[in-house]
Amino acid sequence: MTQILAKLVVIGLLDVLAVAQNAQQATGSVQGVVITIDPDGGRSVVPGAKISLDGPKHIDAKADAEGKFTISGVAPGSYGITANANPGSRQRIQFIENPAFAITNNIYSLWLATEWLHGDSFICLNADVIFDPEILRSAVRFGTPISMIVDPLWRDETMKVVIEGDRVLRMNKKISREEFSGTYIGITIFHCAIQERFFSRMNDRISKGQVNVFFNAAVQELADEGVHVGFTSTDGLPWAEIDDPLDLTFAQQSVFPQLAARAF
């Protein structure tokens, strides 16, 4: 039976990295395609969606009949980007601001969303991760309380996991190449049945002032207590974590072309 996930949590800001081509050019552009992802992993473009880019500068745009959009004249910086399929309809997106974003880690951002998430299964992903939506197809059919998406290949600077059988036993950035089983791509799925215990572990850390750790520390506690933390694989599908210009270059060369080819 397919488990339909009620809510999606995106943690962080969209980092727009505008690379100047010459001394006179100090802005870049943001391009994309607005799509919806059905519970079974299917995709549909959203024509005419209203796009809003918020950061050092607010810019509005509109997707074309194929759901595509381009926003030019974007200065480098951190931005939040939203798409509204029907500007006249009731907004279905809940924005929850972390006022201490600059001095806390994602455990605090997710903790701020616990009331909104109460009672629902949910997917939590980092906003700096771009990926083929097909990666979610098998992930949403999870059968474990918690499931992480992993790439069997090594990627520098990202969190690694150690797997035994069908369980993730360990997760952190200090796992060596010799002992790692896969690279965590920044997407975790939580079943509503584990929510109370998971939120309790986060609350314990927040109350102790541990606001600068990854929420995966709470997941690790549950794994240590015997909770089944499962995983699904990227199966060679493209993804990238974009933290800096080098990551962006990798994505432009190795990920964006594959996503564009698969989009239609």
Secondary structure, DSSP 8 states (H G I E B T S, - for coil): ------EEEEES-EEE----SSTT---EEEEEE-EEE-TTS-EEE-TT-EEEEESSS-EEEE--TTSEEEEEEE-SEEEEEEEES-TTS---------TTGGG--HHHHHHHTHHHHTT--EEEEETTEEE-TTHHHHHTT--SSEEEEEESS--TTS-EEEEETTEEEEEETT--TTT--EEEEEEEEE-GGGHHHHHHHHHHHHHTT--SS-THHHHHHHHHTT--EEEEE-TT--EEE--SHHHHHHIIIIIHHHHHHHH-
